[in-house]
């Protein structure tokens, strides 16, 4: 069993690597890439289905960070900065090439999907599978900006200020998005529980 590592400890380690990278430490830079690449790839995949585009944008972000290291602050939260940089780059690239990429100001944009992890497939009881399925659908039905805020907050343990940096909005706007999402989920929760209970009693 892997030892539990708190989110705070992970953040501290990332800050150490970030500051080492800013000081020109190539090993620290490579360790930072190894620590954050999967997160960036997963996040980038929410904006485009083109895996190669996502990989290219991530590579550009890492190269830009290394080239600009002398001008970057050691107090910047590393993951939030990298995610924000990737988000901006993907928007710029997609706009330049007119590719299919998420644009919050265009209702024709692709869906930002929030998914349950692989354990969902192992659920045995039908009522539990129904509940998980409806929860997933409910999350996917949230407006796109709300979904992204929920994804960053609860799937990636981001703080409000980090989410604001990533989404390029005011911290209060993040709170508003999350509150609106909770309100929407709460309004539908009774219907979901009722459906599950009906399934249980009819079995």
C-alpha positions in Angstrom: 0.0 0.0 0.0 1.3 3.4 -0.9 1.9 5.8 2.0 -0.6 8.7 2.2 0.8 12.0 1.1 -1.3 15.1 2.0 -2.2 17.7 -0.6 -0.3 20.2 1.5 2.9 18.1 1.4 2.5 17.6 -2.4 2.2 21.4 -2.8 5.3 22.0 -0.7 7.3 19.5 -2.8 6.1 21.1 -6.0 7.1 24.6 -4.7 10.6 23.2 -3.9 10.9 21.8 -7.5 9.6 25.1 -8.9 12.1 27.1 -7.1 14.9 24.7 -8.1 13.8 25.1 -11.7 13.8 28.9 -11.4 17.4 28.6 -10.2 18.4 26.7 -13.3 18.4 23.3 -11.8 17.7 20.9 -14.7 17.0 18.0 -12.4 14.4 20.0 -10.6 12.9 21.1 -13.9 12.6 17.5 -15.1 11.2 16.4 -11.7 8.6 19.1 -12.0 7.6 17.9 -15.5 7.3 14.3 -14.2 5.2 15.5 -11.3 2.7 17.6 -13.3 2.6 16.2 -16.8 -0.3 13.8 -16.2 -2.4 16.5 -14.7 -1.8 18.9 -17.6 -2.6 16.1 -20.1 -5.8 15.2 -18.3 -6.8 18.9 -18.1 -5.9 19.6 -21.7 -8.0 16.7 -22.9 -11.0 18.5 -21.5 -10.5 21.2 -24.2 -9.6 19.1 -27.2 -9.9 15.5 -28.4 -6.7 15.9 -30.4 -4.2 14.2 -28.2 -1.2 15.4 -30.3 -2.4 19.0 -30.0 -2.6 18.7 -26.2 0.9 17.1 -26.1 2.3 19.9 -28.3 0.8 22.6 -26.2 2.1 21.0 -23.0 5.6 20.8 -24.4 5.4 24.5 -25.4 4.3 25.4 -21.9 7.2 23.6 -20.3 9.7 25.2 -22.8 8.3 28.6 -22.2 8.5 28.2 -18.4 12.2 27.2 -18.7 13.0 30.1 -21.0 11.2 32.6 -18.8 12.5 31.2 -15.5 14.6 34.3 -14.7 11.4 36.5 -14.9 9.1 34.2 -13.0 8.3 34.6 -9.3 9.2 31.9 -6.8 5.9 32.6 -5.0 3.8 31.5 -8.0 1.7 28.3 -7.3 3.3 25.9 -9.8 0.4 23.7 -10.8 -2.0 26.6 -11.1 0.5 28.6 -13.3 1.1 25.6 -15.6 -2.6 24.9 -16.0 -3.4 28.5 -16.7 -0.6 28.7 -19.3 -1.8 25.5 -21.0 -5.4 26.8 -21.0 -4.4 30.1 -22.7 -2.1 28.4 -25.2 -4.7 25.9 -26.3 -7.2 28.7 -26.9 -4.6 30.6 -28.9 -3.6 27.6 -31.0 -7.2 26.5 -31.6 -8.2 30.0 -32.6 -5.3 30.3 -35.0 -6.0 27.0 -36.7 -9.8 27.0 -36.2 -9.7 23.7 -34.5 -12.3 22.2 -32.2 -11.5 23.6 -28.8 -13.6 24.8 -25.9 -14.5 28.5 -26.0 -16.7 29.6 -23.1 -18.2 32.4 -25.2 -19.4 30.0 -27.9 -22.3 27.7 -27.3 -21.0 25.4 -29.9 -18.0 24.4 -27.9 -17.2 20.9 -26.8 -18.3 19.5 -23.5 -16.2 19.7 -20.4 -16.7 16.3 -18.9 -16.5 15.4 -15.3 -16.0 11.6 -14.9 -16.0 9.1 -12.1 -12.9 7.1 -11.7 -12.3 3.5 -12.8 -13.9 2.1 -9.6 -17.3 3.0 -11.0 -17.0 0.0 -13.4 -16.6 -2.3 -10.4 -19.9 -1.3 -8.7 -22.0 -4.5 -8.4 -25.3 -3.4 -7.0 -27.7 -2.0 -9.7 -29.0 0.8 -7.5 -25.5 2.0 -6.8 -24.7 1.9 -10.5 -27.8 3.9 -11.2 -26.9 6.5 -8.6 -23.3 6.8 -10.0 -24.6 7.1 -13.5 -27.1 9.8 -12.6 -24.5 11.7 -10.6 -22.2 11.7 -13.6 -25.0 12.9 -15.9 -25.9 15.6 -13.4 -22.3 16.9 -13.4 -22.1 16.7 -17.1 -25.2 18.8 -17.4 -23.8 21.7 -15.5 -22.8 24.8 -17.5 -19.3 24.6 -18.8 -17.7 27.1 -16.5 -19.3 25.5 -13.5 -18.0 22.1 -14.6 -14.5 23.4 -14.9 -14.6 25.0 -11.5 -16.0 21.8 -9.9 -13.4 19.7 -11.8 -10.5 21.8 -10.5 -11.8 22.1 -7.0 -12.9 18.5 -6.3 -11.0 16.4 -8.8 -7.7 18.2 -8.4 -7.9 19.8 -4.9 -7.3 23.3 -6.2 -7.8 26.3 -3.9 -10.1 29.2 -4.9 -7.3 31.5 -5.7 -5.5 28.8 -7.8 -8.8 28.2 -9.8 -9.1 32.0 -10.3 -5.6 32.1 -11.7 -6.2 29.1 -14.0 -9.6 30.3 -15.3 -8.5 34.0 -15.4 -11.4 35.2 -13.3 -11.8 36.9 -9.9 -11.8 34.6 -6.9 -15.3 35.7 -6.0 -16.4 34.5 -9.4 -15.0 31.1 -8.6 -17.1 31.0 -5.4 -20.1 32.1 -7.4 -19.6 29.3 -9.9 -19.2 26.7 -7.2 -22.3 28.0 -5.3 -24.4 27.9 -8.5 -23.2 24.3 -9.2 -24.1 23.2 -5.7 -27.5 24.8 -6.0 -28.1 23.0 -9.3 -27.0 19.7 -7.8 -29.1 20.1 -4.7 -32.2 20.9 -6.7 -31.8 17.6 -8.6 -30.6 15.4 -5.7 -34.1 14.6 -4.4 -35.2 13.3 -7.8 -32.1 11.1 -8.0 -32.5 9.6 -4.5 -36.2 9.0 -5.2 -35.4 7.1 -8.4 -32.9 4.9 -6.6 -35.3 4.2 -3.8 -38.0 3.2 -6.2 -35.6 0.8 -7.9 -34.7 -0.7 -4.5 -38.3 -1.3 -3.4 -39.4 -2.7 -6.8 -36.5 -5.2 -6.8 
